[in-house]
Amino acid sequence: MVGVGAKVWRQLEHDIATGQLPPGSRVDVKSVAERFGVSRTPAREALLQLAAAGLIDFQPRRGGIVITLDPGAALAMVEVLVVLEARAAQLAAERMNDDGRAELQAAHATGAAAAAKGDGSAYADANERFHELIYRGARNDYLHRQVLDLRSRLAFHRPVALAQPERMRASNADHALILAAILRSDPEAARLAMTNHIAVGGTTQTELMALAAKRRARQPG
């Protein structure tokens, strides 16, 4: 049952991250059980895991609602994420092996091609791959988990930010600086490049969230 619950949880987490379950969506044990063809026990386990990760507000008898982050909360998370991501890049510059560096170069090339075409979906995938390789290259499992936890809570806003052509190109330029620092084994340059990358991207993200919130507030009833 634990395995089934984990599978359901991962799919729901993905749905939240990709916007298929947007903020404010309702999820409950019955609907989740029916959707995945499982009993109520693994469905409940999955919802409890999402609640523990801060992705939904869950009450056993009422079900759950996908959390809506206000810009202030998102900015607070980004401030922590900046530090963690910068440390990961710093460690990757020290610890990443040759195979990891080759993979990082390939991921950057894929992202550059997507940015040139203005393909936001492809760039978002390449961006995720680029950062994931850096976390692995840092060789610190605890740091890796902490970064992924924060990113999962912010993920459903990221595709919107990266869909902006100017932001996509700027992000790709940042990746080039991070990659260069890691390839030449320069931990401090990698830390500074990643700090700037996440801080600027996070600010853009929260600005878009604030704008979306204002638009919703102006909509009638």
Buried (B, 14 or more C-beta within 10 A) or exposed (E): EEEBBBBBBEBBBEBBBBBEBEBEBEBBBEEBBEEBEBEEBBBBBBBBBBBEBBBBBBEEEEBBBBBBBEBEBBBEBBEEBBEBBBBBBBBBBBBBEEEBBEBBBBBBEBBBBBBEEEBBEBBBBBBBBBBBBBBBBBBBEEBBEBBBBBBBBBBBBBBBBBBBEEBBBBBBEBBEBBBBBBBEBBBEBBBBBBBBBBBBBBEBBBEBBBEBBEEEEEEEE
